């Protein structure tokens, strides 16, 4: 259901952002504060509020705008804290969700918190009279457990019973489906943003899973590039999509695929080599056979997460997000270079280069 739109005055509007210590969430908070909103974040511990503000300050147009930010404790696995977090908020950006750095021993380690956490947030939002929830889903809820032989749209869903789907992809699919079902029963406006592989600048020295592909190439942890393709997107554009979905009347009740399209890891490596090769980084740009990637995955848990994407394209249609939200994304080169520069700036590359 789409309610009658009212004008949004950021100076009198509080937005809840869940998972405030995360990569996407911090960029959402940054853009919200720059736009004049008051922001309430959640994390498992409220003691990290000062650290989040410290991370944001150098990137804000007005560093003093962190005065409009507060952090409350709320855990996806517990009911406590969510009512207080949602109270007085007009909008909720539900960004928090468990992301593995290695395959879990039990898929319920991801599925339970992702699905049940989303439902906790939605119930708290409905009880607090929140106008709209924008939920961060993923292309993981669109592309997996099915043949990748077509261009995917918002009408497509991953098949949790399919053969080529892992625990993370299941968790995102089940969480989003459960959220849509509950939102309908609560008469709560819901919009989902489904990003692909998220690159762009990181804001602190916490290496996120999405940036590991670039870090591994910069560190030359692979002798060559595996045949991996991803629909990629800049984190700044993911945040911008959340803000646009929050206030655009036509976004209520809609999913949005949020990525620029399918690109190979070898394209990423070529960009890195062009920009950082002259600075001493030895970027692998050759092709790695599939059997070699499977061998690497025996010893590299992060590589193991990507096996379902080996040799599989991620062709998507992003015309809807461009049309409805006026979305204009950064290029592949811009997001890759920004990601690598931030990895260098925060000291996250384990092999410093020798001067060229």
C-alpha positions as semicolon CSV with decimal commas, in nm:
position;residue;x (nm);y (nm);z (nm)
1;X;0,000;0,000;0,000
2;X;0,126;0,351;-0,085
3;X;0,012;0,625;0,146
4;X;-0,037;0,988;0,052
5;X;0,308;1,152;0,039
6;X;0,391;1,439;0,271
7;X;0,681;1,680;0,250
8;X;0,992;1,567;0,433
9;X;1,174;1,830;0,640
10;X;1,511;1,677;0,733
11;X;1,558;1,920;1,022
12;X;1,256;1,771;1,202
13;X;1,300;1,410;1,092
14;X;1,479;1,127;1,271
15;X;1,593;0,822;1,074
16;X;1,688;0,491;1,230
17;X;1,981;0,310;1,063
18;X;2,042;-0,045;1,182
19;X;2,391;-0,196;1,185
20;X;2,552;0,148;1,214
21;X;2,908;0,015;1,228
22;X;2,882;-0,148;0,885
23;X;3,016;-0,041;0,546
24;X;2,687;0,049;0,378
25;X;2,526;0,181;0,696
26;X;2,806;0,428;0,763
27;X;2,769;0,575;0,414
28;X;2,393;0,600;0,468
29;X;2,450;0,784;0,797
30;X;2,702;1,013;0,631
31;X;2,458;1,113;0,356
32;X;2,169;1,151;0,601
33;X;2,369;1,382;0,826
34;X;2,488;1,588;0,529
35;X;2,123;1,619;0,422
36;X;2,026;1,756;0,765
37;X;1,853;1,455;0,922
38;X;1,888;1,343;1,283
39;X;2,016;0,984;1,280
40;X;1,979;0,712;1,538
41;X;2,195;0,409;1,476
42;X;2,196;0,065;1,630
43;X;2,481;-0,170;1,709
44;X;2,523;-0,464;1,940
45;X;2,697;-0,230;2,184
46;X;2,615;0,139;2,234
47;X;2,974;0,199;2,345
48;X;3,080;0,218;1,978
49;X;2,890;0,543;1,919
50;X;3,194;0,762;1,975
51;X;3,397;0,551;1,734
52;X;3,132;0,575;1,461
53;X;3,116;0,954;1,501
54;X;3,495;0,970;1,485
55;X;3,496;0,772;1,160
56;X;3,230;0,996;1,003
57;X;3,365;1,338;1,103
58;X;3,644;1,374;0,841
59;X;3,396;1,296;0,561
60;X;3,110;1,526;0,665
61;X;3,046;1,863;0,505
62;X;3,002;1,994;0,862
63;X;3,184;1,778;1,121
64;X;2,963;1,919;1,397
65;X;2,664;1,740;1,241
66;X;2,765;1,431;1,442
67;X;2,576;1,609;1,722
68;X;2,264;1,487;1,539
69;X;2,381;1,124;1,565
70;X;2,322;0,881;1,851
71;X;2,383;0,509;1,887
72;X;2,163;0,266;2,080
73;X;2,220;-0,100;2,160
74;X;1,999;-0,348;1,971
75;X;2,083;-0,699;1,854
76;X;1,916;-0,880;1,565
77;X;1,885;-1,192;1,780
78;X;1,706;-1,023;2,073
79;X;1,381;-0,832;2,120
80;X;1,532;-0,585;2,367
81;X;1,618;-0,239;2,243
82;X;1,421;-0,225;1,920
83;X;1,119;-0,039;2,059
84;X;1,343;0,233;2,199
85;X;1,543;0,247;1,876
86;X;1,235;0,300;1,657
87;X;1,052;0,542;1,888
88;X;1,007;0,884;1,730
89;X;1,159;0,783;1,395
90;X;0,983;0,867;1,070
91;X;1,191;0,635;0,854
92;X;1,397;0,321;0,911
93;X;1,689;0,203;0,699
94;X;1,732;-0,161;0,795
95;X;2,087;-0,229;0,679
96;X;2,207;-0,475;0,944
97;X;2,250;-0,837;0,836
98;X;2,518;-1,099;0,907
99;X;2,780;-1,126;0,631
100;X;3,021;-1,421;0,650
101;X;3,395;-1,403;0,589
102;X;3,392;-1,783;0,556
103;X;3,125;-2,050;0,500
104;X;2,945;-2,113;0,833
105;X;2,933;-2,459;0,986
106;X;2,555;-2,424;1,022
107;X;2,355;-2,214;0,773
108;X;2,117;-2,115;1,054
109;X;2,398;-1,898;1,194
110;X;2,315;-1,662;0,907
111;X;1,952;-1,742;0,827
112;X;1,816;-1,699;1,180
113;X;1,958;-1,353;1,257
114;X;1,889;-1,222;0,904
115;X;1,525;-1,333;0,890
116;X;1,429;-1,293;1,256
117;X;1,619;-0,966;1,285
118;X;1,433;-0,818;0,990
119;X;1,102;-0,917;1,144
120;X;1,199;-0,761;1,479
121;X;1,284;-0,434;1,305
122;X;0,961;-0,430;1,105
123;X;0,745;-0,498;1,410
124;X;0,919;-0,225;1,608
125;X;0,878;0,015;1,314
126;X;0,506;-0,061;1,284
127;X;0,452;-0,020;1,659
128;X;0,632;0,316;1,651
129;X;0,426;0,447;1,359
130;X;0,721;0,461;1,119
131;X;0,621;0,586;0,774
132;X;0,848;0,362;0,565
133;X;1,119;0,100;0,605
134;X;1,392;0,069;0,343
135;X;1,561;-0,268;0,378
136;X;1,902;-0,361;0,239
137;X;1,856;-0,690;0,062
138;X;2,098;-0,813;-0,205
139;X;2,134;-0,960;-0,550
140;X;2,195;-1,272;-0,341
141;X;1,814;-1,282;-0,316
142;X;1,778;-1,264;-0,696
143;X;2,047;-1,462;-0,881
144;X;2,116;-1,789;-0,700
145;X;1,989;-2,144;-0,721
146;X;1,880;-2,080;-1,080
147;X;2,036;-2,082;-1,426
148;X;2,216;-1,756;-1,511
149;X;2,104;-1,766;-1,873
150;X;1,905;-1,441;-1,890
151;X;1,892;-1,079;-1,779
152;X;1,750;-1,061;-1,427
153;X;1,495;-0,807;-1,303
154;X;1,313;-0,725;-0,981
155;X;1,065;-1,001;-1,063
156;X;1,330;-1,269;-1,010
157;X;1,405;-1,450;-0,686
158;X;1,679;-1,691;-0,581
159;X;1,569;-2,052;-0,536
160;X;1,666;-2,157;-0,184
161;X;1,623;-2,521;-0,286
162;X;1,852;-2,488;-0,588
163;X;2,191;-2,652;-0,614
164;X;2,408;-2,343;-0,661
165;X;2,311;-2,143;-0,355
166;X;2,501;-2,096;-0,030
167;X;2,396;-2,007;0,326
168;X;2,443;-1,632;0,278
169;X;2,228;-1,625;-0,036
170;X;1,962;-1,831;0,142
171;X;1,967;-1,593;0,438
172;X;1,913;-1,285;0,221
173;X;1,636;-1,453;0,020
174;X;1,446;-1,585;0,320
175;X;1,487;-1,258;0,511
176;X;1,353;-1,048;0,224
177;X;1,060;-1,280;0,153
178;X;0,966;-1,285;0,523
179;X;0,991;-0,905;0,537
180;X;0,754;-0,859;0,244
181;X;0,504;-1,099;0,396
182;X;0,509;-0,930;0,738
183;X;0,502;-0,577;0,597
184;X;0,185;-0,664;0,408
185;X;0,014;-0,793;0,721
186;X;0,122;-0,485;0,919
187;X;0,017;-0,237;0,648
188;X;0,371;-0,098;0,666
189;X;0,541;0,063;0,368
190;X;0,848;-0,136;0,267
191;X;1,107;-0,086;-0,005
192;X;1,407;-0,312;-0,066
193;X;1,740;-0,220;-0,222
194;X;1,924;-0,517;-0,375
195;X;2,290;-0,426;-0,431
196;X;2,551;-0,641;-0,596
197;X;2,920;-0,654;-0,499
198;X;2,972;-0,327;-0,314
199;X;3,298;-0,139;-0,374
200;X;3,386;0,229;-0,334
201;X;3,564;0,400;-0,043
202;X;3,577;0,238;0,299
203;X;3,566;0,486;0,589
204;X;3,767;0,302;0,854
205;X;4,023;0,027;0,901
206;X;3,765;-0,252;0,917
207;X;3,809;-0,465;0,605
208;X;3,464;-0,565;0,484
209;X;3,393;-0,880;0,287
210;X;3,308;-0,689;-0,033
211;X;3,649;-0,520;-0,040
212;X;3,841;-0,843;0,001
213;X;3,839;-0,909;-0,374
214;X;4,028;-0,584;-0,438
215;X;4,258;-0,643;-0,140
216;X;4,348;-0,991;-0,266
217;X;4,432;-0,852;-0,610
218;X;4,637;-0,567;-0,465
219;X;4,824;-0,814;-0,241
220;X;4,867;-1,055;-0,534
221;X;4,717;-1,336;-0,329
222;X;4,601;-1,492;-0,657
223;X;4,859;-1,568;-0,929
224;X;4,589;-1,490;-1,188
225;X;4,224;-1,382;-1,205
226;X;3,951;-1,642;-1,150
227;X;3,663;-1,644;-1,396
228;X;3,435;-1,452;-1,162
229;X;3,174;-1,200;-1,270
230;X;2,978;-0,969;-1,042
231;X;2,720;-0,695;-1,083
232;X;2,914;-0,423;-0,899
233;X;2,811;-0,099;-0,734
234;X;2,970;0,190;-0,548
235;X;2,876;0,211;-0,179
236;X;2,802;0,583;-0,223
237;X;2,541;0,490;-0,482
238;X;2,391;0,224;-0,256
239;X;2,350;0,485;0,017
240;X;2,202;0,735;-0,228
241;X;1,950;0,471;-0,339
242;X;1,843;0,417;0,022
243;X;1,785;0,788;0,076
244;X;1,593;0,824;-0,249
245;X;1,381;0,517;-0,172
246;X;1,304;0,660;0,170
247;X;1,125;0,969;0,036
248;X;1,016;0,886;-0,320
249;X;0,640;0,810;-0,308
250;X;0,659;0,568;-0,602
251;X;0,922;0,357;-0,423
252;X;0,679;0,217;-0,166
253;X;0,623;-0,155;-0,214
254;X;0,903;-0,191;-0,469
255;X;1,231;-0,381;-0,504
256;X;1,526;-0,217;-0,679
257;X;1,825;-0,396;-0,830
258;X;2,118;-0,172;-0,739
259;X;2,429;-0,233;-0,952
260;X;2,582;-0,106;-1,274
261;X;2,589;-0,447;-1,442
262;X;2,805;-0,753;-1,492
263;X;3,185;-0,710;-1,485
264;X;3,464;-0,962;-1,453
265;X;3,727;-0,972;-1,182
266;X;3,980;-0,945;-1,463
267;X;3,834;-0,606;-1,560
268;X;3,884;-0,496;-1,200
269;X;4,243;-0,621;-1,208
270;X;4,314;-0,433;-1,532
271;X;4,191;-0,109;-1,374
272;X;4,403;-0,169;-1,065
273;X;4,709;-0,249;-1,275
274;X;4,667;0,070;-1,476
275;X;4,637;0,293;-1,169
276;X;4,854;0,117;-0,913
277;X;5,105;-0,082;-1,116
278;X;5,319;0,232;-1,159
279;X;5,316;0,266;-0,779
280;X;5,473;-0,076;-0,730
281;X;5,170;-0,302;-0,691
282;X;5,197;-0,624;-0,892
283;X;4,840;-0,691;-0,995
284;X;4,762;-1,032;-1,151
285;X;4,579;-0,982;-1,480
286;X;4,607;-1,328;-1,639
287;X;4,331;-1,590;-1,643
288;X;4,307;-1,856;-1,372
289;X;4,157;-2,191;-1,481
290;X;3,848;-2,303;-1,292
291;X;4,027;-2,607;-1,143
292;X;4,293;-2,377;-0,997
293;X;4,028;-2,159;-0,829
294;X;3,870;-2,468;-0,676
295;X;4,212;-2,570;-0,549
296;X;4,269;-2,225;-0,396
297;X;3,927;-2,246;-0,230
298;X;4,041;-2,554;-0,037
299;X;4,275;-2,329;0,160
300;X;4,111;-1,985;0,127
301;X;3,773;-1,961;0,302
302;X;3,685;-1,629;0,139
303;X;3,753;-1,774;-0,207
304;X;3,526;-2,065;-0,115
305;X;3,235;-1,822;-0,081
306;X;3,267;-1,731;-0,450
307;X;3,258;-2,081;-0,599
308;X;2,889;-2,056;-0,691
309;X;2,979;-1,756;-0,910
310;X;3,263;-1,928;-1,093
311;X;3,198;-1,897;-1,467
312;X;2,850;-1,752;-1,408
313;X;2,755;-1,403;-1,533
314;X;2,535;-1,163;-1,335
315;X;2,339;-0,987;-1,607
316;X;2,084;-0,748;-1,454
317;X;1,844;-0,479;-1,573
318;X;1,888;-0,161;-1,365
319;X;1,645;0,052;-1,562
320;X;1,388;0,056;-1,281
321;X;1,614;0,215;-1,018
322;X;1,730;0,472;-1,270
323;X;1,376;0,557;-1,373
324;X;1,199;0,562;-1,036
325;X;1,476;0,689;-0,808
326;X;1,669;0,902;-1,059
327;X;1,976;0,691;-0,981
328;X;2,302;0,787;-1,157
329;X;2,585;0,557;-1,042
330;X;2,962;0,590;-1,043
331;X;3,155;0,400;-1,309
332;X;3,339;0,073;-1,248
333;X;3,672;0,257;-1,267
334;X;3,565;0,516;-1,011
335;X;3,446;0,260;-0,756
336;X;3,748;0,031;-0,798
337;X;4,004;0,311;-0,767
338;X;3,824;0,465;-0,468
339;X;3,817;0,128;-0,295
340;X;4,186;0,062;-0,351
341;X;4,291;0,412;-0,244
342;X;4,097;0,373;0,080
343;X;4,254;0,033;0,147
344;X;4,596;0,195;0,113
345;X;4,495;0,494;0,328
346;X;4,374;0,274;0,613
347;X;4,672;0,038;0,602
348;X;4,470;-0,269;0,507
349;X;4,704;-0,411;0,246
350;X;4,928;-0,673;0,402
351;X;5,205;-0,636;0,145
352;X;5,324;-0,276;0,110
353;X;5,456;-0,220;-0,241
354;X;5,812;-0,147;-0,330
355;X;5,867;0,186;-0,501
356;X;5,846;0,150;-0,875
